[in-house]
Amino acid sequence: MSETRRGTIAVTGASGFIGTHLTRALRDAGWTVRALVRSTSELDRLRARGYEVALADVRDRPSLAAGLAGCLAAIHLVAIIRESGSATYESVNRQGTANVAAAAKTAGVDRLVHLSALGAGPSSTRYLASRWAGEEEVRRSGIRHVIFRPSFIMGPGGGAAQQFAAVVRYGPWYPFQLMAGGGRLFGSLAALTPVIPVLGSGRTRFMPVDRGDVFDAVLQSLERADVLGETFEIGGPDVVTYDQIMDAVARVLRLRRGKIHLPPAPAGMFVRLFKLLPNPPITLDEFETLLIDNVCDNTKVVRTFRLRLRPFVESLHEALRGD
């Protein structure tokens, strides 16, 4: 079943890693893209791509109402993995999502597609619980909606693959490289200490998913009536452990790296010490999330959208091309 109406679509988080790629796919599919962004510094760049641009903050409902006015559909991408100041899981991941859903409903938006996270649930880590709470706000809002729970999304220019690559490239010097904001020194030091510190056993399982597979499902969901009200989990076709991810990244980067595993208890102590750093490489909640298997059954999403999921290694190679 399809509803092949296309018009203006609002995208929150349009300037982020996922938003940058998704808005391009929407434009190429014939949608008029309206990018909802917080920063005025993004306006010229987004307009140069042919998008409408509106200044809006998910924590400010009036700005959302103005940004969503006249839109046929909306995609909500904004979420934080790490809290900072007033940007908390509660204010952004739950209340911000509630604001988007309410503003979209009031503006007469036909449907809202919400990107949540694989593993979202009420009894999980604080981050994943906040993503669940955001989903519940969408469901309670009364707006026609589709919810996706993707695993780590892979693609060039950012996201999980680049984060994994930095850990592999800099090894034990990764925290210092973050603090310094880059620099060749830490790459040279990593060559002298070619090991990757792994927090935990390294056996936690993941299903990294290619951006194209997620976007294929999202674009279809904008034009189909039979998926309204549904929640779809989506991961890649391959289940890989953290250790296997690190090994694969090292092969793509042509680096020789060993691994040192830190058991959860002492690893947790290191993570707590990282809180003293201005830009910690990992927070306690992120650490706890990485210790939980992040896998799903793709049967529903594959059958519904007739997806041919891209293999992990193939997606990884494209994501790290040129790195």
C-alpha angles and dihedrals in degrees: 000000000000141000101204097193113131126186137125118344124191118215122194113207090024093154096054128094096272094035093053092057097037096051089054090052091049092050091049089051091057102263123137101233122216110191115210108204138162100213124075088206089074097054101088094043093052094043089052087062091057097257129138108238131208129179108234138151121204088224091057112067097189091057089050092050090055093045094049097045112122096009122136094204141003137207118205114208103152116117136130126230092190128041119232125177111308091353098094133160088253097049097042111022098039110018094032090054090047089053093051093049093047094046092047091050092049092047091055096246108173097220142355123216110202123196108209125164136269108257095032109155142137095251101044132091119315091260095049091043089055091052089052090050089053091052090052090053090055092049092049094047095076094229119134104257151166122207125204126193106197126185119228105323116227125208144121121287102032144339131090098332093058092047091052089047092054091052091050095043098049101027112180089001093062095100091052092046089055092050092049093046093235134316137161093249093079092049088055092048090049089055088058092048103035099183134112117220107223117199105219131354097318089230097104108124127231139175107210110198131210117246091232093060092051092046092049090057093043094051092048091049090059091064104036128088095192094069098053113125092016129127117212126195113205131186134155122276093255128072108212133175123232089253091052091050091052091048092049093049091049090052092050090049090044092234128141109226134167123199134234115198120211114200114239096257099055090034089056090053090055091048090053090052089052087067087077091064121091091231108021115202090225137006127220092254091050089049092051090048091053090056092060121084108249103200137125145181107263095192096103098047094042094050095043097049099024091236126181100204117219116239117253098241093048091050091046092053091054093045092053098038108137094015 
